Amino acid sequence: MASSLTLMRRSCRFVSIFATTSRQSSSKTLAPPSLQTGLLLFLSQRFHDVETVLSWIPWLKNRVVRQKNVFYGYTQKNFGDNIATAFYVLSLKGGFRFAGQSEWFRSDKRGKFNWDFMNHRDSPVEEVDVSNTLINYTGLDNLVKQKCLRTLSLSGCTQVDDWFLSRLHVFQDTLEELDISHCPQITEGGLAALKNLRVLRRLDVSQLPRIQNPGLVVILLEEMLPQCQVTAAGFDHCLMDRHTQSDSQAQAP
């Protein structure tokens, strides 16, 4: 984006200078400017307006994220922790299941959902799937009161980072399954915080682009969480190489 803006600036500036010089040096030229020249002249005149609009795009994106992760205090106060959590998850276009129930409540692609979940005010949330949503660290305020949360799926969540993972310790006595695959902001530091999840049984760390040594990281996770089955799709070859080297060293005289 930065290189494109720089190129546009130079092109517009060149055309403006060229057009001004041409008008001053030759008053006999009667041919109208070409379509491309006219377009570049127009852009040079409106460039600052375009640049202003582009500068607003990141702010608008952050505003959407903030709105998606507001604390549902009013809902919590009037309907309880469970309904507030359920409404927050559905507002993210995610899904959840109450403890003791087999039915999942989910939002459709347009954000529409079934309001029957309001009938389960006294049922805690046991499973949450907010994959590919905008959930972030602040939004966890709507989940931390769930004392029976066993499964949390965060696959593909672009706002989930190391700070987010460090706060999952509030579920250390209940969380058994965690999926953080395809989360682009997670690093080794965030994974180290998962040591607090002492009842974790399944962990998916597939395709984490910021992990430098995925094979080594997975081995460390297995040592840190010996009771947990770690899934790391795409990293099997690294693990195989590491285990092969370990076996060779063990067999060496």
JOHUFEN-V174964 format. One record per helix or strand. SS is the DSSP state (H for helix, E for strand). FROM is the first residue (numbers start at 1). LEN is the number of residues. If there is no record, write none. Layout:
ss->SS from->FROM len->LEN
ss->SS from->FROM len->LEN
This chain:
ss->H from->2 len->24
ss->H from->35 len->34
ss->H from->73 len->7
ss->H from->81 len->11
ss->E from->95 len->4
ss->E from->104 len->3
ss->H from->115 len->5
ss->E from->125 len->5
ss->H from->138 len->5
ss->E from->151 len->3
ss->H from->162 len->10
ss->E from->177 len->3
ss->H from->188 len->9
ss->E from->202 len->3
ss->H from->214 len->11
ss->E from->229 len->3
ss->H from->236 len->16
